[in-house]
Amino acid sequence: MKRPGLLSFLIIFIGIAYIIRLFYLQVIDNSYNIPTLNNSAVKITYDYPERGYIYDRNGILLVANQLSYDIMIIPREVKPLDTVEFCSLLKITKEDFIKKYTKAVHYSTRIPSTFVQQLSKNDFAFLQEKMHKFRGFYIQKRSLRQYPIKSAPNVLGYISEVNERMIEKNPYYQLGELIGTAGVEKTYEDDLRGTKGVKYIQRNRFNKEIGPYKNGIYDTLAIPGNDISLTIDTKLQQYGEALMANKRGGIVAIEPSSGEILALVSTPTYDPNLMVGRERSKNFTKLYLDSISKPLFDRGLQAQYPPGSPFKIFTALAALQEKAIDTHTSVKCFGGYKYGSGKNAFMKCHCGTYGSPVELNKAIYRSCNSYFANAYKRIIEKHATPYEGMNAWNKHAESFGLGNYLNNDLSVGKKGLIPDGDYYNRYYPNGRWRASTTISNSIGQGEVLTTPIQLANLTATVANRGFYFTPHIVKKIKGKEIDKKYTVPNYTTIDKKYFEPVIEGLFDVFENPKGTASWSRVKGIEICGKTGTAENPHGQDHSIFIAFAPKDNPKIAIAVFVENGYWGSRWAGPIATLMIEKYLNGETSRPWEEERMLNGSLQDEYDKQLKEITEIEE
Amino acid sequence: MRSKKNNIFYGIDWVLVLFYFVLVFIGWINIYSATITEDQLGLINLSSEYGKQIIWIGLSIPLIIFIFMFEAKFYEKYASILYLISLTSLAGLFILGKNINGATSWYNFGIFSLQPSEFAKAATALAMAKLVSDKQFNLKKFNTQVQALLILFFPAILITLQPDPGSALVYTAFIFVLYREGLPAYHITISFIAILLFIITLTFGYINTLIGSFLAFLLILLFFNFYRKKAFKKGWLKIIGVYLVSALFIFSVDFVFNHVFEQRHRDRFNILLGKTSDIKSIGYNTDQSVTTIASGGLFGKGFLEGERTQGDFVPEQQTDYIFTTIGEEWGFIGSSLVIILFVLFLLRIIQIAERQKSKFSRVYGYSIAAIFFTHVTINIGMVIGMLPTIGIPLPFFSYGGSALWGFTVLLFIFIRLDANRTYEW
């Protein structure tokens, strides 16, 4: 190269090299991607709107908000402080302080993190005056839930801090924010929370805020949450909780004409206020770890029991629809039903009709096992193969919303179980099963499992004579209609005409002197119902009752389930009828019965069981 | 003839003048963006830096006219005197100078300060041109080499002592001039190899470098053995000698780096070589400037829209790091356009320098091309993270009156000399 050319060559060379470097930095390399850049230059602050209130169907306030105060820390701004005083104000130990401080530093020295959560108003008042002494700490106001009525925690649910998995799923949330994690708080989260307002603030490199970013063109205002009215009748709900005191179980009451859930009781219950404030996680752990009485388990929605006798209503309807029986078909019962040749192939019956012919009406009010076993067998055998018969039976059951999720606005639920042909083919692979193999299904035992809400829905369907509205918990959301799927009736596969004779039978359960609930009759109210006793291989039988009233134009359909409550009319029957009375008349005409239920306890039964379990384990 | 001679703008290269004003204008736009604050003030406002800069730019026009008023001959005749005045002003700093940011580089005149090192470059270039254009001058002679070195040594050492080693480093630019004028090639070759070995040693450690360079020399020996046997017979001893010297150099690099350098110097190199990534303290400037440029993307965020520029994230953004503003707000398109402008500007200077009949003008022109080149290369190289942190301004862009005037003087003396090229004096 000639000497004069060297510098020109270098100039062009460096020029090209720098342009390549710039191309790499600005166009190719993504490691300097924009979000993190923005994070340091632009601070995002949120303006949290007030969460919507929750009312019951009559406008009684169930969930409100209260202010709480979080102590926030920005570690790099912390100056030496009197830790003894600070700790005593916050009611924490010095070890806590060191632990929390280290954690905050570990998270970020620049970004604020929560130091102490949800101080009470009193603690806040003391602290506020001295806050100026503690540089790097500040108080952030937050809105917390408050429950004026200590009732229905399983329905209302609670809010808690989002975890990282939720943040990944929904980028709306930031670490430390609150989200509804159970009950209505969860299913109606989007309506209740509103939309947070965002402010972008330009910062300089000292982290000092120097004004709104781009004059605030990206800022948004907070939109407050919507208030929600539930279908719950608070008085009925509280009454149900009181009746179920010291008993484990669930009550589901539905308004048949709308599918609105009037009461959803699960006991043992707890004070919803336990799920609020600084003690929340402690209380939650306590409730969560109670594996014996399982207070967080919603027995109305999640508990799957064999339904027992109330399921005979369905067997009757299916048999009528399949023309397997008519209302005059009669069966003779000799204390049971022999369904096979073996010595043990005998289903006992306590109907007490020994030998006299039993027709549908009597079969229902006497709850005759033999009759329904017979009817069930006829359904299955009407079809060419047991497989087809089973599937036909299953299809009818599913049209009642049994054996599947109800797809409603409750945050939890269980499918229950209604077996079909395939189910038994799996258990008997060579197809060697017949109607008699599955005969227990006829009386709600065997493989059949339902949840109390499914049973309540079955009752409501019968009350409506053939259709139901999906049971739901929300009545009104401010400024928004509830989902259309709750206002469209779901028709069953059973014709309307077949319901009347069955309902007459259910009416006679109370009205006929020999009816299984005749002594639970309530003057002035025409109640239709069915007792149930579900055999429980793990201990004392469960007490079950379903009912609706009045007979014509029903206002309430109810299912009551009392764990280990012996038999249907012992606990569940009185509770169901008291609930109906309370709802329709506002008070009971049978104070002695009310008294007995309010004070009755099955705790001894539960203790006995627990003792047996521990003995076995030992 | 006379009327033309009286017209001070006669023979001016308007292309260079245009380049000057375009670069200064783009520079000011970015200073404005980097220093504008919430309260919108007028453009000419002494309390803001963009306002001050516009005054310096405005005052550069009388300065240019003042430069043009002197005959080209004047600059050749009084080159030595200007050089001595410049040296005196540098030396005077030790008595009268004002300490700003740890360096005594400034004379304070109340409302404004002047930095004599910015003007010393022009004086040194004039002195060098004068020396090289001497008829006795021969760079092959050791004597002459020493003379040339001394001209560079005095200002460089005075500036280093301020201490402002970055500005002193600019004087290495003259090696291009001396090479152009006949300095033997091995001076440049040796410097280049030394720099290469320096970087390799720091990156890979001296043991690896010793082994690697040994293998390289072995290859060279084999090459000569097979293809240039004649040369090999004469030169193999020389080649082994060169290797031994290199080995010694590698050892000394390691020694100097670890035992003579202070930690802050080591840090600068370590960050550049990617050996340290502590972006919070020592690498903060480089990290901030690189991320800021990278965030600009292909098209940039637009004028006054760069949140990192507006957020004041890059330290010294309006001075040494002004290129980050271009990078963020004007993106790859804008920043590469600025580089292309500089390349064209430098090539134009060289083109004009080469057409000079007077050796003095040619050497001077070549000197300023080399000086501008060094400034641009070091400054942008530092900002885009390719060179260690060396704080010297980007010509015509960086905020600061002394720097702007220094570069203006440097350029317009050359334009004045060039305007005279058709007349022999």
Contacts between the chains, C-beta under 8 A, distances in Angstrom:
chain1	res1	chain2	res2	distance
A	3	B	179	6.2
A	3	B	180	5.3
A	3	B	182	7.7
A	4	B	180	5.8
A	4	B	350	7.8
A	4	B	354	6.1
A	6	B	176	6.8
A	6	B	179	6.5
A	6	B	180	7.3
A	6	B	188	7.9
A	7	B	176	4.8
A	7	B	180	6.9
A	7	B	350	6.2
A	7	B	366	7.3
A	7	B	369	6.3
A	7	B	370	6.3
A	7	B	373	6.8
A	8	B	347	6.0
A	8	B	350	5.4
A	10	B	176	7.8
A	10	B	373	7.2
A	11	B	343	5.7
A	11	B	346	4.8
A	11	B	347	6.3
A	11	B	350	7.7
A	11	B	369	8.0
A	11	B	373	5.7
A	12	B	343	6.3
A	12	B	347	7.6
A	14	B	373	7.7
A	14	B	377	5.2
A	14	B	381	8.0
A	15	B	339	5.4
A	15	B	340	6.9
A	15	B	342	7.2
A	15	B	343	4.0
A	17	B	386	7.9
A	18	B	339	5.4
A	18	B	380	5.7
A	18	B	381	7.2
A	18	B	384	6.6
A	18	B	386	7.5
A	19	B	336	4.6
A	19	B	339	5.7
A	19	B	340	7.7
A	21	B	384	5.3
A	21	B	386	6.0
A	22	B	293	7.1
A	22	B	327	7.2
A	22	B	332	5.6
A	22	B	335	5.4
A	22	B	336	5.8
A	22	B	339	7.5
A	22	B	384	6.4
A	23	B	332	6.0
A	23	B	336	7.5
A	25	B	290	6.7
A	25	B	293	5.7
A	25	B	294	4.5
A	25	B	327	7.9
A	25	B	384	6.6
A	26	B	293	6.5
A	26	B	294	5.8
A	26	B	296	5.4
A	26	B	297	5.6
A	26	B	298	6.5
A	26	B	327	6.9
A	26	B	331	6.2
A	26	B	332	4.2
A	26	B	335	7.4
A	27	B	297	7.0
A	27	B	298	5.3
A	27	B	332	5.5
A	29	B	294	6.4
A	32	B	290	7.4
A	32	B	291	5.2
A	32	B	294	3.6
A	32	B	295	6.2
A	34	B	295	6.3
A	37	B	291	6.1
A	37	B	295	4.6
A	37	B	307	7.9
A	37	B	308	6.6
A	38	B	307	6.8
A	40	B	313	7.1
A	41	B	307	4.4
A	41	B	308	5.1
A	41	B	311	4.2
A	41	B	313	6.1
A	42	B	307	5.8
A	42	B	311	7.6
A	202	B	307	6.4
A	202	B	310	6.2
A	202	B	311	5.6
A	203	B	311	5.6
A	204	B	311	4.9
A	204	B	312	3.9
A	204	B	313	6.9
A	205	B	288	7.3
A	205	B	311	6.7
A	205	B	312	5.7
A	205	B	313	4.4
A	205	B	314	7.7
A	205	B	315	7.4
A	210	B	38	6.9
A	210	B	311	7.1
A	210	B	312	7.7
A	211	B	38	5.8
A	213	B	307	6.7
A	214	B	305	7.6
